[in-house]
């Protein structure tokens, strides 16, 4: 599965603060993330990792601070990011193939064909099954296959290895390495290692 390289880009965050339910979750958070780089976002439960990801994909407005995306022309940040959240975000009544076709059509920037994406994650045999019949690990792999059917430069992953066995974690690490090699970037909220060399850590909280 060959895909073209992304043009160089840099995401910059400066002085970010987050308030939820009237409570200040974090403040004065900053980092840069360029194409070819990966950040492991760490911190205790409730520190604001998922809230930061929500800011980056446009679902949550920062209390303070700025986000800037350079190198991709006029592309809004929300159109550059590709989110796989802590929840799989799949329609259980739809088949695995239908879920991936829907993701491709909604997200735009077509990447791999859905059938090819299922083969890459080792699940070509579940293409016609409603995802409600799949195991938790299989559903997670289908959710991760969405990363392949739409070609976007910045992957935002919230606990990406949840429900994955060791073989599936190794498969995901391979997908992430290939994305970085294309000039893509990854920010992943995680409590464990991503299996990527050179990953930088950004920790929220003590």
C-alpha positions as CSV (number, residue, x, y, z in Angstrom):
1,X,0.0,0.0,0.0
2,X,2.0,3.0,-1.3
3,X,0.9,6.5,-0.5
4,X,2.4,9.9,-1.3
5,X,4.4,11.9,1.2
6,X,2.9,14.9,3.1
7,X,4.4,18.3,2.6
8,X,6.4,19.6,5.6
9,X,4.3,21.1,8.4
10,X,4.5,22.2,12.0
11,X,1.8,22.3,14.6
12,X,2.5,24.8,17.4
13,X,0.7,25.2,20.7
14,X,1.4,28.0,23.1
15,X,0.0,28.9,26.5
16,X,-3.0,26.5,26.3
17,X,-5.4,26.4,29.1
18,X,-8.5,24.2,29.6
19,X,-11.5,24.7,31.8
20,X,-14.3,22.1,32.1
21,X,-17.3,22.5,34.3
22,X,-15.9,25.7,35.8
23,X,-12.7,23.9,36.9
24,X,-9.3,24.7,35.4
25,X,-7.9,21.4,34.2
26,X,-4.5,22.6,32.9
27,X,-2.8,25.9,32.0
28,X,0.3,27.2,30.2
29,X,0.7,24.1,28.0
30,X,2.9,24.4,25.0
31,X,4.7,22.2,22.4
32,X,5.6,21.9,18.8
33,X,5.0,18.9,16.6
34,X,6.4,18.6,13.1
35,X,5.9,16.1,10.3
36,X,7.8,12.9,11.0
37,X,7.5,13.3,14.8
38,X,5.5,11.6,17.4
39,X,4.4,12.8,20.9
40,X,3.3,10.6,23.7
41,X,0.8,12.7,25.8
42,X,0.9,11.4,29.3
43,X,-0.6,12.3,32.7
44,X,-2.8,10.8,35.4
45,X,-6.5,10.1,34.7
46,X,-8.4,13.4,34.5
47,X,-5.3,15.5,33.8
48,X,-6.8,16.7,30.5
49,X,-5.2,14.5,27.8
50,X,-8.5,13.9,26.1
51,X,-9.5,17.5,26.5
52,X,-6.3,18.6,24.7
53,X,-7.1,16.2,21.8
54,X,-10.6,17.7,21.7
55,X,-9.0,21.1,21.3
56,X,-6.8,20.0,18.5
57,X,-9.7,18.6,16.5
58,X,-11.9,21.6,17.1
59,X,-14.4,20.0,19.5
60,X,-13.3,22.2,22.5
61,X,-12.3,25.8,22.6
62,X,-9.2,26.6,24.7
63,X,-9.7,28.8,27.8
64,X,-6.5,30.6,26.7
65,X,-3.6,30.1,24.4
66,X,-3.1,29.6,20.7
67,X,-2.9,26.8,18.1
68,X,-1.1,27.3,14.8
69,X,-0.6,25.1,11.8
70,X,2.1,26.1,9.4
71,X,3.1,24.6,6.1
72,X,-0.2,23.3,4.8
73,X,-1.4,26.5,3.2
74,X,-4.9,27.6,4.2
75,X,-5.9,24.1,5.5
76,X,-7.8,24.5,8.8
77,X,-6.4,22.4,11.7
78,X,-9.6,20.5,11.9
79,X,-9.2,19.3,8.3
80,X,-5.6,18.2,8.9
81,X,-6.3,15.9,11.9
82,X,-7.5,12.3,11.9
83,X,-8.9,11.3,15.3
84,X,-9.3,7.8,16.7
85,X,-10.8,8.4,20.2
86,X,-10.9,6.3,23.3
87,X,-14.3,5.1,22.1
88,X,-14.3,3.3,18.8
89,X,-16.9,5.6,17.2
90,X,-18.3,2.8,15.0
91,X,-21.9,2.2,14.0
92,X,-22.6,-1.3,15.4
93,X,-25.4,-2.0,12.9
94,X,-23.2,-1.3,9.9
95,X,-20.6,-3.8,8.6
96,X,-16.9,-3.3,9.0
97,X,-16.7,-2.4,5.3
98,X,-19.7,0.0,5.5
99,X,-18.1,1.8,8.5
100,X,-14.9,2.3,6.6
101,X,-16.7,3.5,3.5
102,X,-18.6,6.0,5.5
103,X,-15.4,7.3,7.2
104,X,-13.7,7.7,3.8
105,X,-16.7,9.6,2.3
106,X,-17.1,11.9,5.3
107,X,-13.5,12.7,5.9
108,X,-12.4,13.2,2.3
109,X,-8.8,13.0,1.2
110,X,-9.2,9.3,0.1
111,X,-6.4,7.0,1.1
112,X,-6.5,3.2,0.9
113,X,-9.6,1.4,-0.3
114,X,-11.6,0.0,2.6
115,X,-11.1,-3.6,1.5
116,X,-7.3,-3.0,1.5
117,X,-7.4,-1.3,4.9
118,X,-9.2,-4.3,6.4
119,X,-6.5,-6.6,4.9
120,X,-3.7,-4.5,6.4
121,X,-5.2,-4.8,9.9
122,X,-5.7,-8.5,9.4
123,X,-9.5,-8.6,9.3
124,X,-10.5,-9.1,5.7
125,X,-12.8,-11.9,6.8
126,X,-15.0,-9.6,8.8
127,X,-15.8,-7.2,6.0
128,X,-19.5,-8.2,5.7
129,X,-20.1,-8.6,9.5
130,X,-21.9,-5.9,11.5
131,X,-19.3,-4.5,13.9
132,X,-21.6,-5.2,16.8
133,X,-20.7,-8.9,16.4
134,X,-17.0,-8.3,16.7
135,X,-14.8,-8.6,19.8
136,X,-13.5,-5.5,21.5
137,X,-10.1,-6.0,20.0
138,X,-11.5,-6.5,16.5
139,X,-13.7,-3.3,16.8
140,X,-10.6,-1.4,17.9
141,X,-8.7,-2.6,14.8
142,X,-11.6,-1.5,12.5
143,X,-11.5,1.9,14.2
144,X,-7.8,2.2,13.6
145,X,-8.3,1.2,9.9
146,X,-10.1,4.5,9.5
147,X,-6.6,6.1,9.6
148,X,-5.8,4.3,6.4
149,X,-8.9,5.1,4.3
150,X,-8.5,8.9,4.6
151,X,-5.1,10.5,4.1
152,X,-4.6,13.2,6.7
153,X,-1.2,14.4,8.0
154,X,-1.8,14.6,11.8
155,X,-3.0,11.6,13.7
156,X,-4.6,12.2,17.1
157,X,-4.9,8.9,19.0
158,X,-6.6,8.5,22.4
159,X,-5.4,5.3,24.1
160,X,-4.8,3.7,20.8
161,X,-3.7,0.3,22.2
162,X,-6.8,-0.2,24.3
163,X,-8.2,-3.7,23.8
164,X,-5.3,-4.7,21.5
165,X,-3.3,-7.9,22.0
166,X,0.4,-7.9,21.6
167,X,0.3,-8.8,17.9
168,X,-2.2,-6.0,17.2
169,X,-0.1,-3.5,19.1
170,X,2.9,-4.5,16.9
171,X,0.6,-4.0,13.8
172,X,-0.4,-0.5,15.1
173,X,3.3,0.4,15.7
174,X,4.0,-0.6,12.1
175,X,1.2,1.7,10.8
176,X,2.5,4.6,12.9
177,X,6.0,4.1,11.7
178,X,4.8,4.1,8.1
179,X,2.8,7.3,8.7
180,X,5.9,9.1,10.2
181,X,8.0,7.9,7.2
182,X,5.5,9.7,4.9
183,X,6.1,13.0,6.8
184,X,2.9,12.6,9.0
185,X,2.8,13.4,12.7
186,X,1.3,11.6,15.7
187,X,0.1,12.8,19.1
188,X,-1.1,9.9,21.2
189,X,-2.6,10.1,24.7
190,X,-1.3,6.9,26.4
191,X,-0.5,5.3,29.7
192,X,2.0,2.9,28.0
193,X,4.8,2.8,25.4
194,X,3.8,3.4,21.7
195,X,6.6,1.2,20.3
196,X,8.1,4.0,18.4
197,X,11.8,5.1,18.6
198,X,12.4,8.8,19.3
199,X,8.9,9.6,20.7
200,X,8.9,12.7,22.8
201,X,6.8,12.9,25.9
202,X,4.5,15.9,26.8
203,X,3.2,15.4,30.3
204,X,0.1,17.2,31.7
205,X,0.2,17.8,35.4
206,X,2.7,16.5,38.0
